[in-house]
Structures are given as structure tokens and as C-alpha cells.
Amino acid sequence: MNTSDLSLFIRIVETSSITETAKQLGVTPPAVSAALRRLEKQLDVPLFIRTTRQLRITPQGEQFLFHCRQALDSLEQGQIAAHQFEGNIRGKLRLSVSSDLGRNVVLPWIDELVELHPNLSIDLSIGDSLSDFYLDHVDVALRYGQPKDSTMVSFLIAAMDRVTCVSPDYITKYGEPVHPRDLRKHNCLLHKRDGHPFSNWEYMSKSGNCKIRVDGNKLSNDTDIVRRWATRGKGIAYRAKIDVFADLLSGKLLQILSNYQSPSVELHLVCPSRKQVSPAVIALRELLRYKCSQILTT
């Protein structure tokens, strides 16, 4: 069974379109259709229900999709193991990481990656703006949320809880909110997302869900600045747990409104195309997944 056909099958599932898949891969729709028919013939099951308007995956296709993804992941693991054995994880990896993650979380992990692979060098860019892979000369980016561009290759690293947190000094001076609506009476620290203040904070509980529009006197396009303001008692922050994990452990920040749950945010490692998925990228992906799993279980 051809691994290219397996990858193509996954892309068809993601796009729900043979034409769009062909466009993304730079091949003709008949070539995509032929590869799909070849795969279905080998499996002796239909993977999609085809109509003039729609391409819908079958129950058999759903089952195969799960094992297909596992198989390709396993092959990637074999690739990285082979390269590790030969010492072939080498060269320069140009990595872009968001501000808070890069400065306070990922930096020691990158040091660990280079120690494990001495022939590897890292070119690290820090910033919260979305990278233009070609203009910024970046191989891979670590970002919250799945990329909107379906032509990119995205690896889910972890789904991180959001937490509402504040310094002990702030609570001493201004008190602690006990319900999300109390946040309207407090100074909330905001960061910009896609150029706009991220000011709608969401909470869920057994009694119901609510979305609170908050405000404050500090706004930054740098999430690390928001974290620093919070540790200095300047207001209340709403961050992914990984961003403030060390501050929560040290006691610089305290989690509040812990009876409420906020929507998790997915952390993705993104490459502009599968060609950029090198053994170094796979090694970085596995290290990130391992480190994030440790945080999630703490």
C-alpha cells in the first residue's frame, strides 16, 4: 500500500473535495480519483459516498482513517528513530514561537533538543504575530489554534486549559472575584489577537455557561507583557495554563474562579508543507508533546 495514497486519502477527508485536494497537491483531479480508486480496490471497501454535490466519508472510511493516521505517525516515528541512530538529525531548524511560550516555557526545551542532537542548530524567532513562512524564512511555527490555511501541515501538540489568574498582592488590595460577572468590577489585562483585544472571556459550570466582556487599563500585543503585569499585581489575566504554569507553581500567581472551566486552546506545530517535515521537526514535535503532557498531568 502506497504511503502517498494514504496521505492523499487523509487530505481528501480534510478538504471533502477531490478538486480542492488536487489543487493543493498540484496534481489533476483525475489523478486524485485514480489514487482513491486504487486504495479502495486494495481495501475492497468504499471509503467515500460520492454524489454530484458531496463527498462524504463512509463508516468504513472513518475506521480506516483512524488506522491510517496511526500508521503514518508510526512511520514518522521510525524515520526519526533511524535518523537518531545514524546521528542524522542535523542542520538548521528555523523555529517561530509566540512570545510567552518562547521566553518562559519552550526555551529550556529547545536547549534540551540541541543537547540531544549536537549536530542540530536552532534559529529562533519570538513574537505573537502569525509568521509568513516565506518572508520570515521560517521552517516551523508553534502557535495556538489550527491554521486557517488547509495547505499547511499541522501537528496537534496538546489541548491546554485556560485559567484565570492573579497575584496575591492584587487580591489583598482589591479582593477576589467569586463569579465571572465580578470581573467587570476588576482591572483585566488584555492582549491583542488578530489585531483586536481579546476581551470576551468564557466560563462553563454546571449552572450554565457565560461569556463576559471584560475591560482594563492595560493592553499589549505581547502576551509575555500581560503575564508580567499579572505577576506584578496590575490586574487579572486569562491565559493558557502552559503560559503561566511556572508562576502558578511558584505562587507568583494564583488561579481564581477554579469552580468554572474555560474552553481549552489547542497548541499546534505548523509547517508550510509536508516537505518541511524533516526528522528535526518530528524530533521537536515529540519533545513538545512529552513536555506538554507532563504539564497537563501536574
Secondary structure, DSSP 4 states (H G I P E B T S, - for coil): --HHHHHHHHHHHHHT-HHHHHHHHTS-HHHHHHHHHHHHHHHTS--EEE-SS-EEE-HHHHHHHHHHHHHHHHHHHHHHHHHHHHT---EEEEEEE-HHHIIIIIHHHHHHHHHH-TTEEEEEEE-SSPP-TTTTT-SEEEEES--S-TTSEEEEEEEEPEEEEE-HHHHHHH---SSGGGGGGS-BEEEEETTEE--EEEEEETTEEEEEE---SEEES-HHHHHHHHHTTS-BEEEEHHHHHHHHHHTSSEEE-TTSB---EEEEEEESSGGG--HHHHHHHHHHHHHHHHHHT-
